[in-house]
Amino acid sequence: MPLMQHVMDADLERLAMDQIVPSLLDQGFFYVDNFLGELVGHFVLNQVKEMHYSGVLLDGQLAGPGPFGVSKRNIRGDKIAWVNGGERRCEAIHLLLTLIDKLVSFCIGRLGTSIIRERSKAMVACYPGKGTGYVKHVDNPNADGRCITCIYYLNKNWNPQEHGGILRIFPEGKSYVADVEPLFDRLLFFWSDRRNPHEVQPSYATRYAITVWYFDSEERAEAKRRFRDLTASTQDPDGSSTP
């Protein structure tokens, strides 16, 4: 293995051990700036912009009665796409995901009882300005397995006084809120469950981010079991849906 790889792994492990784990356990969130550096961060930004300009990003969905959820732009105004990083012209996004995976791997076993073995695809998101945002919500209110939310921001020269778009976290049981500006090359971690309700305040400029969720394996398995049981309970013996 090249020496540079050893150095990078050591840096990531030190960041995980010395900052991410203690901050998550103590206050429930943490962010690090200059995660990829200017050059690589620009490559990621350019690939996200290309997805946006080519029409790949579609309106974000909410869970609802329909099979694909219901679009409600008064609740969330982002446009999104799901990627695994292996798609054409997603090489820089793949590198980002690889480094976040490695960083989280150094946290495993040190975050209470959570056992993390998998994550979601990456959600590439754009708030297209015009006051779009996302009202106060919890990522995982119903034990669906999501344990840690990681958001990588891509917004150059962002001025929150002019552009808005702050992520406001309302830590459970705390007397304060935490305002996180969506600055270029900033990586944010926070618990996905009811410990961290949060909102995206209205954005008045184009705002880009990439989000991934890491799953607690036991909670995820139980959520899948509940879903299978629910699906089975709505089927007749011949396989047709009950009214």
PyMOL commands that set and color helices and strands:
alter all, ss='L'
color gray80, all
select helices_A, chain A and resi 3-27+38-53+91-105+160-163+217-233
alter helices_A, ss='H'
color red, helices_A
select strands_A, chain A and resi 29-32+58-59+79-83+116-119+122-128+132-137+146-153+167-169+178-180+186-191+198-203+206-216
alter strands_A, ss='S'
color yellow, strands_A
deselect
rebuild
show_as cartoon
